[in-house]
């Protein structure tokens, strides 16, 4: 299922929105039933899209625990800079 999700993610026109939602919903269910451990970690490393779903499921407890800190920080800095530029143009 993780491989299917990766293919759908890389070829967004290859499936309908409903098909994508169905796959994501099923994977969310499977992830919620999965036991933490080395096997799950291996699967999440192999499938970045699945890791993102897992991270979203656990965001309230762990934040972006599987995302590299530097990437998150750079995204936040870029968003702040874009908002600052937009505010200057508006003024």
ROBATI-103680 format. One record per atom (N, C-alpha, C): atom name; residue in one letter; x, y, z; residue number from 0. Coordinates in steps of 0.2 Angstrom, whole numbers. Each point is the difference from the previous one (the first is absolute). Layout:
# residues N
(lumgu "CA", "a", (X, Y, Z), NUM),
...
END
This chain:
# residues 91
(lumgu "N", "x", (4, -6, 0), 0),
(lumgu "CA", "x", (-4, 6, 0), 0),
(lumgu "C", "x", (4, 6, 0), 0),
(lumgu "N", "x", (6, 0, 4), 1),
(lumgu "CA", "x", (4, 6, 0), 1),
(lumgu "C", "x", (3, 1, -7), 1),
(lumgu "N", "x", (2, -5, -4), 2),
(lumgu "CA", "x", (2, 1, -7), 2),
(lumgu "C", "x", (-5, 3, -4), 2),
(lumgu "N", "x", (-6, -2, 1), 3),
(lumgu "CA", "x", (-5, 3, -4), 3),
(lumgu "C", "x", (-1, 7, 1), 3),
(lumgu "N", "x", (0, 2, 7), 4),
(lumgu "CA", "x", (0, 7, 2), 4),
(lumgu "C", "x", (5, 4, -4), 4),
(lumgu "N", "x", (6, -3, 1), 5),
(lumgu "CA", "x", (6, 4, -3), 5),
(lumgu "C", "x", (-1, 1, -8), 5),
(lumgu "N", "x", (-3, -5, -3), 6),
(lumgu "CA", "x", (-1, 0, -8), 6),
(lumgu "C", "x", (-5, 6, -1), 6),
(lumgu "N", "x", (-6, 0, 4), 7),
(lumgu "CA", "x", (-5, 5, -1), 7),
(lumgu "C", "x", (3, 7, 2), 7),
(lumgu "N", "x", (4, 0, 4), 8),
(lumgu "CA", "x", (3, 7, 2), 8),
(lumgu "C", "x", (4, 2, -6), 8),
(lumgu "N", "x", (4, -4, -3), 9),
(lumgu "CA", "x", (5, 2, -5), 9),
(lumgu "C", "x", (-4, 1, -7), 9),
(lumgu "N", "x", (-6, -3, 0), 10),
(lumgu "CA", "x", (-4, 1, -7), 10),
(lumgu "C", "x", (-7, 2, 2), 10),
(lumgu "N", "x", (0, 6, 2), 11),
(lumgu "CA", "x", (-7, 3, 3), 11),
(lumgu "C", "x", (-6, -1, -5), 11),
(lumgu "N", "x", (2, 0, -7), 12),
(lumgu "CA", "x", (-6, -1, -4), 12),
(lumgu "C", "x", (-2, -8, -2), 12),
(lumgu "N", "x", (4, -4, 4), 13),
(lumgu "CA", "x", (-1, -7, -1), 13),
(lumgu "C", "x", (-6, -3, 3), 13),
(lumgu "N", "x", (-3, 4, 5), 14),
(lumgu "CA", "x", (-6, -3, 4), 14),
(lumgu "C", "x", (-4, 6, 1), 14),
(lumgu "N", "x", (-6, -1, 1), 15),
(lumgu "CA", "x", (-5, 5, 2), 15),
(lumgu "C", "x", (1, 2, 8), 15),
(lumgu "N", "x", (-3, 5, 1), 16),
(lumgu "CA", "x", (1, 3, 7), 16),
(lumgu "C", "x", (-3, -5, 5), 16),
(lumgu "N", "x", (-6, -3, -2), 17),
(lumgu "CA", "x", (-3, -5, 4), 17),
(lumgu "C", "x", (4, -7, 1), 17),
(lumgu "N", "x", (4, -2, -5), 18),
(lumgu "CA", "x", (4, -5, 1), 18),
(lumgu "C", "x", (6, 1, 4), 18),
(lumgu "N", "x", (3, 6, 0), 19),
(lumgu "CA", "x", (5, 2, 4), 19),
(lumgu "C", "x", (-2, 1, 7), 19),
(lumgu "N", "x", (-6, 2, 1), 20),
(lumgu "CA", "x", (-3, 1, 7), 20),
(lumgu "C", "x", (-1, -7, 3), 20),
(lumgu "N", "x", (-2, -5, -4), 21),
(lumgu "CA", "x", (-1, -7, 2), 21),
(lumgu "C", "x", (6, -3, 3), 21),
(lumgu "N", "x", (5, 1, -4), 22),
(lumgu "CA", "x", (7, -3, 1), 22),
(lumgu "C", "x", (2, 3, 7), 22),
(lumgu "N", "x", (0, 7, 0), 23),
(lumgu "CA", "x", (3, 3, 6), 23),
(lumgu "C", "x", (-4, -2, 6), 23),
(lumgu "N", "x", (-7, 0, -1), 24),
(lumgu "CA", "x", (-4, -2, 6), 24),
(lumgu "C", "x", (2, -7, 3), 24),
(lumgu "N", "x", (1, -5, -5), 25),
(lumgu "CA", "x", (2, -7, 2), 25),
(lumgu "C", "x", (6, 0, 3), 25),
(lumgu "N", "x", (5, 4, -2), 26),
(lumgu "CA", "x", (7, 0, 3), 26),
(lumgu "C", "x", (-1, 4, 6), 26),
(lumgu "N", "x", (-4, 5, 1), 27),
(lumgu "CA", "x", (-1, 3, 7), 27),
(lumgu "C", "x", (-2, -6, 5), 27),
(lumgu "N", "x", (-5, -4, -2), 28),
(lumgu "CA", "x", (-2, -5, 4), 28),
(lumgu "C", "x", (5, -5, 2), 28),
(lumgu "N", "x", (4, -2, -5), 29),
(lumgu "CA", "x", (5, -5, 1), 29),
(lumgu "C", "x", (6, 3, 5), 29),
(lumgu "N", "x", (1, 6, -2), 30),
(lumgu "CA", "x", (5, 4, 5), 30),
(lumgu "C", "x", (-2, 0, 7), 30),
(lumgu "N", "x", (-6, 2, 1), 31),
(lumgu "CA", "x", (-3, 0, 7), 31),
(lumgu "C", "x", (0, -6, 3), 31),
(lumgu "N", "x", (0, -6, -3), 32),
(lumgu "CA", "x", (0, -7, 3), 32),
(lumgu "C", "x", (8, -2, 0), 32),
(lumgu "N", "x", (4, 3, -3), 33),
(lumgu "CA", "x", (7, -3, 0), 33),
(lumgu "C", "x", (4, 1, 6), 33),
(lumgu "N", "x", (4, -5, 2), 34),
(lumgu "CA", "x", (3, 1, 6), 34),
(lumgu "C", "x", (7, 4, -1), 34),
(lumgu "N", "x", (2, 4, 4), 35),
(lumgu "CA", "x", (6, 4, -1), 35),
(lumgu "C", "x", (6, -5, 1), 35),
(lumgu "N", "x", (5, 1, -4), 36),
(lumgu "CA", "x", (6, -4, 0), 36),
(lumgu "C", "x", (4, 1, -6), 36),
(lumgu "N", "x", (5, -5, 0), 37),
(lumgu "CA", "x", (5, 0, -6), 37),
(lumgu "C", "x", (-3, -1, -7), 37),
(lumgu "N", "x", (-5, -4, 0), 38),
(lumgu "CA", "x", (-3, -2, -6), 38),
(lumgu "C", "x", (-4, 6, -3), 38),
(lumgu "N", "x", (-4, 3, 5), 39),
(lumgu "CA", "x", (-4, 6, -2), 39),
(lumgu "C", "x", (5, 6, -2), 39),
(lumgu "N", "x", (6, 1, 3), 40),
(lumgu "CA", "x", (4, 5, -2), 40),
(lumgu "C", "x", (3, -1, -6), 40),
(lumgu "N", "x", (2, -7, -2), 41),
(lumgu "CA", "x", (3, -1, -7), 41),
(lumgu "C", "x", (-5, 1, -5), 41),
(lumgu "N", "x", (-7, -1, 1), 42),
(lumgu "CA", "x", (-5, 1, -5), 42),
(lumgu "C", "x", (0, 8, -1), 42),
(lumgu "N", "x", (0, 4, 6), 43),
(lumgu "CA", "x", (-1, 7, -1), 43),
(lumgu "C", "x", (6, 3, -3), 43),
(lumgu "N", "x", (6, -2, 1), 44),
(lumgu "CA", "x", (6, 2, -4), 44),
(lumgu "C", "x", (-1, -1, -7), 44),
(lumgu "N", "x", (-2, -6, -2), 45),
(lumgu "CA", "x", (-1, -2, -7), 45),
(lumgu "C", "x", (-5, 4, -4), 45),
(lumgu "N", "x", (-5, 2, 4), 46),
(lumgu "CA", "x", (-6, 4, -3), 46),
(lumgu "C", "x", (-1, 7, 3), 46),
(lumgu "N", "x", (3, 5, -3), 47),
(lumgu "CA", "x", (-1, 7, 3), 47),
(lumgu "C", "x", (-7, 2, 0), 47),
(lumgu "N", "x", (-4, -2, -4), 48),
(lumgu "CA", "x", (-7, 2, 0), 48),
(lumgu "C", "x", (-4, -3, 6), 48),
(lumgu "N", "x", (2, -7, 1), 49),
(lumgu "CA", "x", (-3, -3, 5), 49),
(lumgu "C", "x", (2, 3, 7), 49),
(lumgu "N", "x", (7, 2, 0), 50),
(lumgu "CA", "x", (3, 3, 6), 50),
(lumgu "C", "x", (-4, 6, 2), 50),
(lumgu "N", "x", (-2, 4, -6), 51),
(lumgu "CA", "x", (-4, 6, 1), 51),
(lumgu "C", "x", (-6, -1, 3), 51),
(lumgu "N", "x", (-4, -5, -2), 52),
(lumgu "CA", "x", (-6, -2, 3), 52),
(lumgu "C", "x", (0, -2, 7), 52),
(lumgu "N", "x", (6, -4, 2), 53),
(lumgu "CA", "x", (1, -2, 7), 53),
(lumgu "C", "x", (1, 6, 4), 53),
(lumgu "N", "x", (4, 5, -3), 54),
(lumgu "CA", "x", (2, 6, 4), 54),
(lumgu "C", "x", (-7, 4, 1), 54),
(lumgu "N", "x", (-4, 1, -5), 55),
(lumgu "CA", "x", (-6, 3, 1), 55),
(lumgu "C", "x", (-5, -3, 5), 55),
(lumgu "N", "x", (0, -7, 0), 56),
(lumgu "CA", "x", (-4, -3, 6), 56),
(lumgu "C", "x", (3, 2, 7), 56),
(lumgu "N", "x", (6, 0, 0), 57),
(lumgu "CA", "x", (3, 1, 7), 57),
(lumgu "C", "x", (2, 7, 1), 57),
(lumgu "N", "x", (-2, 5, -4), 58),
(lumgu "CA", "x", (2, 7, 1), 58),
(lumgu "C", "x", (-1, 3, 7), 58),
(lumgu "N", "x", (-6, -1, 3), 59),
(lumgu "CA", "x", (-2, 2, 6), 59),
(lumgu "C", "x", (5, -2, 6), 59),
(lumgu "N", "x", (2, -6, -1), 60),
(lumgu "CA", "x", (5, -3, 5), 60),
(lumgu "C", "x", (7, 2, -1), 60),
(lumgu "N", "x", (2, 0, -6), 61),
(lumgu "CA", "x", (7, 0, -2), 61),
(lumgu "C", "x", (2, 5, -5), 61),
(lumgu "N", "x", (-4, 4, -2), 62),
(lumgu "CA", "x", (2, 5, -5), 62),
(lumgu "C", "x", (2, -3, -6), 62),
(lumgu "N", "x", (5, 3, -4), 63),
(lumgu "CA", "x", (3, -3, -6), 63),
(lumgu "C", "x", (6, -4, 2), 63),
(lumgu "N", "x", (-1, -5, 4), 64),
(lumgu "CA", "x", (6, -4, 2), 64),
(lumgu "C", "x", (4, -4, -5), 64),
(lumgu "N", "x", (-3, -1, -6), 65),
(lumgu "CA", "x", (3, -4, -5), 65),
(lumgu "C", "x", (3, 5, -5), 65),
(lumgu "N", "x", (-1, 6, 0), 66),
(lumgu "CA", "x", (3, 5, -5), 66),
(lumgu "C", "x", (6, 3, 3), 66),
(lumgu "N", "x", (5, 1, -5), 67),
(lumgu "CA", "x", (6, 3, 2), 67),
(lumgu "C", "x", (-1, 7, 3), 67),
(lumgu "N", "x", (3, 1, 5), 68),
(lumgu "CA", "x", (-1, 7, 3), 68),
(lumgu "C", "x", (2, 6, -4), 68),
(lumgu "N", "x", (5, -1, -4), 69),
(lumgu "CA", "x", (3, 5, -4), 69),
(lumgu "C", "x", (-5, 2, -6), 69),
(lumgu "N", "x", (-3, -5, -3), 70),
(lumgu "CA", "x", (-5, 1, -5), 70),
(lumgu "C", "x", (-6, 4, 3), 70),
(lumgu "N", "x", (-3, -2, 6), 71),
(lumgu "CA", "x", (-5, 3, 3), 71),
(lumgu "C", "x", (2, 8, 2), 71),
(lumgu "N", "x", (5, 1, 2), 72),
(lumgu "CA", "x", (3, 6, 2), 72),
(lumgu "C", "x", (0, 5, -6), 72),
(lumgu "N", "x", (3, -3, -6), 73),
(lumgu "CA", "x", (1, 4, -6), 73),
(lumgu "C", "x", (-7, 2, -3), 73),
(lumgu "N", "x", (-5, -5, 1), 74),
(lumgu "CA", "x", (-7, 1, -3), 74),
(lumgu "C", "x", (-3, 6, 4), 74),
(lumgu "N", "x", (1, 0, 7), 75),
(lumgu "CA", "x", (-3, 5, 4), 75),
(lumgu "C", "x", (4, 7, -1), 75),
(lumgu "N", "x", (6, 0, -1), 76),
(lumgu "CA", "x", (4, 6, -2), 76),
(lumgu "C", "x", (-3, 3, -6), 76),
(lumgu "N", "x", (-1, -4, -5), 77),
(lumgu "CA", "x", (-2, 2, -7), 77),
(lumgu "C", "x", (-7, 2, 0), 77),
(lumgu "N", "x", (-4, -3, 4), 78),
(lumgu "CA", "x", (-7, 3, 1), 78),
(lumgu "C", "x", (0, 6, 4), 78),
(lumgu "N", "x", (4, 1, 5), 79),
(lumgu "CA", "x", (0, 7, 3), 79),
(lumgu "C", "x", (2, 5, -4), 79),
(lumgu "N", "x", (6, -1, -5), 80),
(lumgu "CA", "x", (2, 5, -4), 80),
(lumgu "C", "x", (-5, 1, -5), 80),
(lumgu "N", "x", (-4, -4, -3), 81),
(lumgu "CA", "x", (-5, 1, -5), 81),
(lumgu "C", "x", (-6, 4, 3), 81),
(lumgu "N", "x", (-2, -1, 6), 82),
(lumgu "CA", "x", (-5, 4, 4), 82),
(lumgu "C", "x", (3, 7, 1), 82),
(lumgu "N", "x", (6, 1, 1), 83),
(lumgu "CA", "x", (3, 6, 1), 83),
(lumgu "C", "x", (0, 4, -6), 83),
(lumgu "N", "x", (2, -3, -6), 84),
(lumgu "CA", "x", (0, 3, -6), 84),
(lumgu "C", "x", (-7, 2, -2), 84),
(lumgu "N", "x", (-5, -4, 1), 85),
(lumgu "CA", "x", (-7, 1, -2), 85),
(lumgu "C", "x", (-3, 6, 4), 85),
(lumgu "N", "x", (2, 1, 7), 86),
(lumgu "CA", "x", (-2, 5, 4), 86),
(lumgu "C", "x", (3, 7, -2), 86),
(lumgu "N", "x", (6, 0, -3), 87),
(lumgu "CA", "x", (3, 6, -2), 87),
(lumgu "C", "x", (-3, 2, -6), 87),
(lumgu "N", "x", (-2, -5, -5), 88),
(lumgu "CA", "x", (-3, 2, -6), 88),
(lumgu "C", "x", (-7, 3, 1), 88),
(lumgu "N", "x", (-3, -2, 5), 89),
(lumgu "CA", "x", (-7, 2, 2), 89),
(lumgu "C", "x", (0, 7, 3), 89),
(lumgu "N", "x", (5, 2, 3), 90),
(lumgu "CA", "x", (1, 6, 4), 90),
(lumgu "C", "x", (1, 6, -4), 90),
END
